[in-house]
């Protein structure tokens, strides 16, 4: 959303409803987003904000774009857009359906999300893939497999949400079966590094060529991760995604980032991943644990295939660049 604000601020007056100015400064620094032309305003969507005052403030705007968790606002802006980033499968109430008539456009971060919203809300949505920073650098590659993601087990219905333990166990099996000269690097963000479940996962790598990069900035992370030849992602594996669609990757920003440094993705054929990767062209998609291992080994055994797919992966990543994103934002509001 902040990148949308940055894009639009180049040619429009843009306000962001946000109370914590320190937080915004951190966002600018961490994600290199230019918000110099954006004005911060009190957040009218706080629960303690007067409903009457919210309507009065909203009336001053030509367009309000709201990041929605599934809720439908009632505003008096000339136009109201909703941005939805996760597949929401619950049905709307009668009241929400009435408020939905005042919404001019809904756009989603992937076709995966879009399909669920359209089915459950009975609407037509637009597609706006998120912007991805491309960290392309000329650096010598190493025999390294990479995964990047949050360590998260709280407030979800899975004990291994990002399937990081599954990937660790898979790599350990590959080593046990004879894989030599390769290592597995996990770039992990952790809310509490003392978390017992995280410590248990760290302890499980002992004796194997597996390393962690914990809570690194993006620049530092990708400075080291760009050495990787292969990228792994497994979120959604073993889950009932029809019942719990939120347990798959809604898009897959880290997959695109990895492709942007020339790492060939070997990722699960689920969620937003299959919109990014063209199987057999710029990476591999898999559905079973055996297929996961087989396609990885296929890359490991062929330098020629790795090099070809690496270039194709980088070319594909540029479709999701920040420059392309801004163009699509303008197309969206002018449509």
N, C-alpha and C positions, 0 to 999 in steps of 0.2 A: 504493500500500500504506500509506503514511503517513496518507493521508486516511481509509482504512478504520480504522486505529488510532485516529485522532482521533474519528471517529464513534462507535466502540464504547466509547471511554473515558468517554463521558458517562454510561453506565449499567453499565459493566463494569470489572473490573480488567484492564488491558491491559499486557502486556510486549512490547517489541520487541527481537528479537535483533540487536543492532547494536553494533559496537565503537567506532566513531569518533564521539564526542560532538560534536566540532566540526562534523562533517559534518551532523549532525542540526540543529544551531543554524542552519546555512546554509540548510537545507531550510525550516525554520520561517520564516526571514526572507524568503527568495526567493518562497515559495509561499503565505505567510500561513496556515500550518496550525497549529492550536492543539494542541500536544503536551504541555501542562502537566500533564495527568493520566496521561501515558504513562511507564512505567518502562523504562529501557534495561537490557538484560541482555547478558552475553557471547554472541557469535554462535555458537550450537551447530552451525551449518551450515558453519563453516570446515573446510577440508580437514584441518587439523592438530588438529581437535577430536576427542577420543576417541569412538569409536562407542558404546562401552558407556556413557560419561557422557552422551552425547546421548540415548540411550534412557531413561536414568534421569531426566534433566531433563524430557524430553517427557512422561513419565508424570504429571507434576504438573498438566498443563493439560487443561481441558475441551475446548478447541478450539485448534488451531494452523492458521493460514492461511499458506501458503507460496507465494511468487512463484516459479514454476517455469520453467526454460529448456527444459523437456521431460523433465527427470529426475524420477524417482518416488522419494520418500523412504520409509523405513520408520520409523515413529514409534509411540510407545505412548500418545499423547494419546487422550482419549475419542473425539474426532472430529478428522479431518484434512481440510482443504480445500486444493485447489490452484488458484492463479490463473495463467492463461496469457494472455499478451499478444501472441503472434505465431503465425502459422499454421505449425505444425510438421508436416512431411509424412513424416518417417522412421517406420519401423515399430518397434514395441516388441519388446524381447527377451523371452524366456520368463521371465526373472527379473523384469523390469519388470512383466509381466502379473500375476505373483503378487503383487508389491507393490501393484499397482493395486487389488487386492481390499480392501486396508486403507484406501483413500481413500474418504471419504464423499461428497465433492462436488467437481466441477471447474467453475469458472466462467471465462468469457472476456470480453475487452474489446469484442468485436464479433461479429456473426453470421459475418463473413468468417473470423475466427479460429476461431470455434466449429465451423463446418462442416468445417474441416480436422482439428481435434482429434477430433471425433466420428467422422469417416471413418477416420482412421489409428489411433485408440486403441480404437475399438469401444465408445465410452461415450456417455452422454447428458450434455451440459453445460448449465449455466445461463448466462445472459447478464447481465453487469454492465458497462454503459457507464461509462467513466471520468468523474470529476467535472471540470467545466470552469468556470473563473472567468469571469464575465461582467463586462466592463469598460464597460458602457453609460454614455456621457457625452453631454451636450448640447453638441455641437460642430459648427461649420459644416463641411460636407463639401466636398471638393475633387475635381477631375477626376483621380483617382488610383486606380491599380490596385495592390493589395498582395499580397505573398507573404511568408509567415513559415515558416522551417524551418532545420534544421541544414545546414551545408555539410559533406558527408561523401562521400569517395571511397575511403576505406580500409576494407579487410575486407569489401567487398561485391563482387558480380559485375558492377557497372555503374560506368562512369566518370562518370556524371551521375545519381547515386542519386536525388536529389530533383528532377531535371529542371529545375534552375534555369537552366542554360545554354540549354536548349530554350525556356524561357519568355522569357528575354532575347532570344533570336533571333526568337521570334514577335512580341514587342513591336516590335523593330526593323523587322521586315517591315511591321507595321501602320503605323508612322511613315513608312516609305519609300513606302507605298501611299497616303499622304495624311492619316493621323491627326494632328490638331493639338490642342494645348491639354491634352493628357493626359500624365501621367508614371507611371512604374513604380517602386514602392518595394519593396525586398527587405529584410526583417528577418532577418538571418542570424546564427546562432551558429557560431563558428569556433574550433576548438581551437588553431590556430596561424595568426595573421593573416599570417604571412610565407610560408605554404604557396604553392608555385609555382603549383599548379593554381587556387587561390583568386585569386592575383594575376592570372593569365591571364584569369579570368572578369571580374575588375574592369576590366581593360584593354579588354575587349570592349565596354564600354558607352560608350566615349568618343564624344562628338558626339551622344549621344542623351539624352532626358530620363529618365534612369534613375539611381536613388540607392540606396545601401546604408545600413542601420542595422546596425552590427556589435556583437554581444555586449552588447546593452542589457538592463537588468532588465525584467521584465514590465511594471511600471508605466510606465516610461519608453517602452518599445516601444509599448504600446497607447495611451499618451497621444498619440503622433504618428500611429500607424497608424489610430486611430479616425477620421481625416479621410478615409480611403479610401472610395470608393463601390463598388468591385468587388474581389473576392478571387480569386486564382488558385492552383490546386494541380494538379500534374501527375505526382506520383510514381506510377510503374508504367507510364507511357507507353512504348510500343515494346518492352516486356519480355514474355517468355514466362511469364505468371503461373501457368500450370498447372505448369510445371517449377520456377519460382522464386517461389512465392507471397509470400515475405518481401519482395519488391521492390515490392509495392504498399503503400499506407498501411494499417496494420493497423486504425486507427480514423480519426483525423483531428481531433485536439484543436484545432489552430490554425484549422481551418475553422470549428469551432463558436465559437471565440473571436472570429473575424472576423465571423461572423453576429451575435454578441452586441453588436458595435458598429455593426451595421446595414450591414455590407458584404455585397453580394450575391455568393454563391459561384458561380464558373464553374470547376468541378472535374472531373477525370477520372472516368468511369463505371467505377470499379474499386475493389477493396478495401473499406475501411470507409466511403469517401466516399458511396457510393450508399445507405448506411443513414442518412446525415445529411440529404442534400439530396433534396428531392422535385422532380424535373425540371419546370421550367415553373411551379412554385408559389413556392418560396422560394430558387430559384437555378436553375442549369443544369448538366446533366451532358453530357459530350462524350466522343467516342471517337477522332476523327481530328483532325489539326492544323487542317484547314479548318473543321470544326465548332467547334473551340475558338475560332478567330478570328470566325466568323460569329455565334456566340452572344454573344461579348463586344461586338461591334459593334452587335448588336441592342439591348443594354442602353445602350450609349453614345448611341445615336440617340434613345432614348425616356426622357425624364425621368419621365414618368408610370409607365412600367414599372419603372424603377429604384426609385422611391419605394414603389410597391406591394410589390415583392419585398423591399425593405429591411425593411419592417415585418414581412413574413412570415418573413424570415430571423431577425429578432430574436425573434419569438414561438417559432420552432422551437428556438432556442438554449436557451431556458429549460427545455426537457425534460431537458437534460444538466447542469443546475446542480448545485452542491454539495449544496444542500438536498434535491433529488430523489435524488441519489446516496446520501446517508445513509439515506433511507427504504428504498431498494432493498437496501442492505447489511443492514439489520435484517430485511427480508423474506427475504433469502437465508439468514441463519443460523437463522431461526425456522421455516423451511419444513420 
